[in-house]
Amino acid sequence: MFVEDLAAVVLAAGKGTRMKSERAKVLHEIAGQPLVYYPLLAAKEAGCEKISVVVGHQGEEVAAALSELNVNCVWQTEQLGTGHALLCAADNLKGFSGDLLLLCGDVPLLTAETVAQLLTLHRAEKAVVTVLTACLTNPQGYGRILRDGENVAAIVEEKDASADERSICEINTGTYVFDSEFVFSILPQLGKQNAQGEYYLTDVVAAAANAGRKTRALCLADPNEALGINDRLQLAEANGLMRQRINQQLMLGGVTLVDPQTTYVDAGVEIGSDSILHPGVNIRGKTRIGRNCIVETGVQVVSSQIADHVHLKSGSVVEESLIGANCKIGPMAHLRAGTELLGDNKIGNFVETKKARFDVKSQASHLTYIGDAEVGKNVNFGCGTITCNYDGVNKHKTIVEDDVFIGSDSQFIAPVRIGRNSLIAAGSTITKDVPPDSLALSRTQQKVIEGWRKKHPLKKK
């Protein structure tokens, strides 16, 4: 639900040198999405529609990664601190006078529920600044919260903190709600007399307190939501926590995970109730799996749509495919991009498909390649069948009409059409169209020379 008079700015301009990577930090992924995706999602789910993302290092790549989220990207060409980063968004928010939510692009575990609580407190207290805090047993590396009763008097960065201030366990998460008119009036007045020589957004809190304005804090119930990502260790930790959260939501929604610790499901994947995921399953991208499905050990599914009552057997890979109801796939099958199964199909062990459309009740049980093909109803592919779809320059289509039976070890040299109710004899190489109701047989004549082996005995070692 849209929240009136609420805008958001997400800071995503930093390089992230401790990641030791050529990629911008916010583009590193957890559970299949870049880090910056998650605070944006939290803002949207909390009701914020007007969102600006401050980009800098590899800004074009960051903007491209967010192209489907309907956000505005603004540039911070010089990295002069968080205060300067927010000021870069000022022009994009010109004329806006409501509450401004400030999020960090490298804090992926923050939930929409927490954002809503922060906004509720801010508005109930009529504060000009409300900061989200957390209490940590080891607060090293974080800015500390200095309180004056209910008011937050200041936030001091660790590099600028005294020994007593460093002993404080309540830390700044980098998430705020501001009165937008106040924060944009105070930002140009900030100095950079600090250890980093930067414009600190945290100085807005002290400026508000010194002006006698209300500053408030909401302390997180779950400190893990505040986890910021600065290196690969923290990336792995956040990844584990996000996957645990995803798996818990699936199980509460009626999905059985035989071993949640070894089940990997990306954010945004949908799975229907009474489906079962076995250990070692990896489900990625924009995937939807229906009800009462079985996904066995070692299965990988990428950006595919799978209907109800589908059985994906061990070791199978399904990529960018559509699978209808009551299909059985594998074990060890590979459905490549563009595969469509309309229902009640069987794609068995060591079968590979690519840009192949199977109508209902057609099957290929083992050791077969079907590529660039259109297959009708009730078609059976025998073991070792191959559609020879590539001539070295162009791809060509094989069309197999309804009720065709294909014997083992057959090859179709595309382009070719097999008419309905035909039978292709085992071992045939089909180079021409086959009319309906026909038998197609293409073999060389068998030659037998009796007694040849007696005249040519094996040489014994």
Secondary structure, DSSP 8 states (H G I E B T S, - for coil): ---TTEEEEEEE----GGG--SS-GGGSEETTEETTHHHHHHHHHTT--EEEEEE-TTHHHHHHHTGGG--EEEE--S---HHHHHHTTTGGGTT--SEEEEEETT-TT--HHHHHHHHHHHHHHT-SEEEEEEE-S--TTS-EEEEETTEEEEEE-GGG--HHHHT--EEEEEEEEEEHHHHHHHGGG----STT-S--TTHHHHHHHHTT--EEEEE-SSGGGG----SHHHHHHHHHHHHHHHHHHHHHTT-EES-GGG-EE-TT-EE-TT-EE-TT-EEESS-EE-TT-EE-TT-EEES-EE-SS-EE-TT-EEES-EE-TT-EE-SS-EE-TT-EE-SS-EEEEEEEEEEEEE-TT-EEEEEEEEEEEEE-TT-EE-TT-EEE-B-SS-B--EEE-TT-EE-SS-EEESSEEE-TT-EE-TT-EE-S-B-TT-EE---------TTHHHHS-----
